[in-house]
């Protein structure tokens, strides 16, 4: 199944922000934060390449909350608008993903 364009665009922006944050924390000498940031985004290319509502739900219900638990409100703030956009672009035909998107 091809991912909807709006979801692809949003996921790509999450990846871009995540990679910039990894670069910033690497330059600041914070490898632990780099690992947390990488853990958050490392499966997103597969979400785009092999899109399914279940993979989107996994990101929303497992990977995103894991990132939030290991992050400060400031770290999470960079992603909130993107997560909200992702929720707004969610397909009505993806009930499995719906449960994870409402936050």
N, C-alpha and C positions, 0 to 999 in steps of 0.2 A: 504494500500500500504506500502510495506517495504521500509524504507529509504535506499538509496544507501550507501554502506559501507564507502565510502570516506566522505560522508556528516555526517554520524554517528561519525566517528573518529574526524572530525573537530569540530562538535558540542560538543562532549565530552571534547575536549581540551579547548573550550571556557568556558565550565562549570568549568573545573579544574582551569583555570586561574582566573575566576570570584570568585570562592570559596577561593582561596588563597588571592585574593585582599580583600575580605570581612574579612578574618581572620586578615590580616595585619591592616586594618583600625579599626577593633574592638580593637586590642591590642593598637593601637595609640589613642584610645578614640575618634574616629570620627564616631559616629552612623549615622549621616546624609549621609556620604559617603557610609556606609554599605547599607543603604536603596537604594541608587542610583544603587549600584552594584547588589543588589538582584533584583531590578526591571528589570535590564537588562537581567538576566539569568533565572528568575523563570519559564518561559514558555518553556524553551528548552527541559526539559524531555518529555513534551507532544509532541513536534515537532518530537522527535525520536520515541516515542511510537505510535503516530497516524500520521505518516508522510503523508504530502500532499504538492504539490507545493504551494498551497495557504497558508499553515502555514509557509512555508519557506519565501514566499513573505511578510507575515505579520511581521516576525522577521526582514527582511531586510528593509522594508519600514516604519515600525512603531516603533518597539522596539529598533532597532539599532540607528536610528536617534534621538530618545528620549534620549538614553544614551549619544550620542555625544553632544547634546545640553546642557546637564547637567554636562559635563566632560571637563577637561582641555586636551590640546593636549597630555600631558604626560599620562593621564589616557587612552586615546584612543589608544595610541601607542602600548600598550600591546596586543590589539586585532587586529590591522591592518593586520598583517601577516595571522592571522586566517580567518579574513573576506575575504582577497584576496584568500586564499585557498578555502574557501567556494564558492566564485564566480567561481573559476577555475573548481570546481567539480560539478557545477550546471548541472543538467540534461537538455539535449537539448529538451526533451519532456515536459519541465516545463516553457512555455512562461510566465505564470503569475509571476513566481519567477524571470525571467530574468530582468524585469523592475526594481526590487528592488536591484539586485545584481550589476548593473553597477554603480560604484562610482569612 
